[in-house]
Amino acid sequence: MNAINDTSVIGKLYFECLKKVYPVWAKDFPDNPIMTGIINKADAFLYRQSCDRKEFEALYNDNTNYFESITGDTGLVGMTALSLCATLGYDTELEIEDYQGEDDNAFDWQDWTPDFYASMAYSGGNPFVGEGNVVRRKEFWDWYLDMVLELYRLPDNPLLLSPSLQIESEKLTKNIDRTQTYKTDAILNKLNEVINKTIDSCCRDYQDSWSKIHIKAYCMKTGLRVNSYFTKNGEVCKIRGKVESFDLMNEIKYMMYEQNKCEGAWFTSKIEINEDKTYSIEFNYDNIEELPNNWQQPDHFVSEFEKFPRSKEFTPQWWQDILGKKAKYLK
């Protein structure tokens, strides 16, 4: 935190941590106005400067007893929110002045920061008393390090959606049917080529049997990526990708978009291949959370819409908010 030396960036970093663990809270309290109110005010304060710091002092004082009364992982998310209110209401501290190297379990819990509370909520408990899942804890801190670097580089671009926008995305994904299909001869030929190249690469590099192969493609105007891996006896092994697969998946995206431009273009796809070479495939047109954090920047979706415009009916609310009122939707 001392290296960042920017209270605004630190506040945004802590806010990302709260959004990261919000799904844990939502399992028990999906429509809780206190939590969503804190998140909405934090978003307004940090990114639009439209909220007063004193409001967070009030939120902290008014809700301390409430959040402290909630137990388990859900309670840890509540403490993440409470700690964020303290941070924003009383200004971010770049270092804890009272800390003299004590064990964290003995050190005053009121001095724990939002990122530490979030790590406990994500992993399932306090590591200093033997609680929580080690793999989940590592996963959180790996995400955290990537997020810090990205947010420090582009501090005005939030990385995770606020819950209200996630809900809009989920509703649209569930309720809208598309007519675009991959089941044309031309597209199936390209898909089979991607699948065969991936299987060949797997067999050549590992010379071993596999139970399933997974291919995930990220295709946007601002970049292409195809990640492949296989599983065997529960173990996951990465497969070296082929440059040709990048181009083939991008061509598939273009061909499907041409079928019905109003429906938009997908930006991620998942292929699951079975041992008998049968496969299933999913295309994601609307859910930003399927993308890596550094692909979720608003500018990327402005460029994506310019390249692949769609009708307003097929544009999720979070994307409409990025585009603004001057967006030109297809009719």
PEPEFEN-V302362 format. One record per backbone hydrogen bond with DSSP energy under -1.0 kcal/mol. CO is the residue of the C=O (numbers start at 1). NH is the residue of the N-H. Records with the same first field share a line. If there is no record, write none. Layout:
CO = NH + NH
//
This chain:
1 = 5
6 = 10
7 = 11
8 = 12
9 = 13
10 = 14
11 = 15
12 = 16
13 = 17
14 = 18
15 = 19
16 = 20
17 = 21
21 = 24 + 25
22 = 26
23 = 27
25 = 28 + 29
29 = 32
32 = 36
33 = 37
34 = 38
35 = 39
36 = 40
37 = 41
38 = 42
39 = 43
40 = 44
41 = 45
42 = 46
43 = 47
44 = 48 + 50
52 = 55
53 = 56 + 57
54 = 58
55 = 59
56 = 60
57 = 61
58 = 62
59 = 63
60 = 64
63 = 67
64 = 68
65 = 69
67 = 70
71 = 75
72 = 76
73 = 77
74 = 78
75 = 79
76 = 80
77 = 81
78 = 82
79 = 83
80 = 84
81 = 85
82 = 86
83 = 87
84 = 88
85 = 89
86 = 90
96 = 99
103 = 106 + 107
108 = 111
109 = 112
113 = 117
114 = 118
115 = 119
116 = 120
117 = 121
118 = 122
119 = 123
120 = 124 + 125
123 = 133
126 = 129 + 131
127 = 130
133 = 137
134 = 138
135 = 139
136 = 140
137 = 141
138 = 142
139 = 143
140 = 144
141 = 145
142 = 146
143 = 147
144 = 148
145 = 149
146 = 150
147 = 151
148 = 152
149 = 153
150 = 154
154 = 157
162 = 165 + 166
163 = 167
164 = 168
165 = 169
166 = 170
167 = 171
168 = 172
169 = 173
170 = 174
171 = 175
172 = 176
182 = 184
184 = 188
185 = 189
186 = 190
187 = 191
188 = 192
189 = 193
190 = 194
191 = 195
192 = 196
193 = 197
194 = 198
195 = 199
196 = 200
197 = 201
198 = 202
199 = 203
200 = 204
201 = 205
202 = 206
203 = 207
212 = 231
213 = 273
214 = 229
215 = 271
216 = 227
217 = 269
218 = 225
220 = 223
223 = 220
225 = 218
227 = 216
228 = 239
229 = 214
230 = 237
231 = 211 + 212
232 = 235
235 = 232
237 = 230
243 = 247
244 = 248
245 = 249
246 = 250
247 = 251
248 = 252
249 = 253
250 = 254
251 = 255
252 = 256
253 = 257
254 = 258
260 = 263
261 = 264
262 = 311
267 = 219
268 = 284
269 = 217
270 = 282
271 = 215
272 = 280
273 = 213
274 = 277
278 = 274
280 = 272
282 = 270
284 = 267 + 268
287 = 290
288 = 291
292 = 295
293 = 296
297 = 300
298 = 302
299 = 303
300 = 304
301 = 305
302 = 306
303 = 307
304 = 308
310 = 330
312 = 315
316 = 320
317 = 321
318 = 322
319 = 323
320 = 324
324 = 327
//
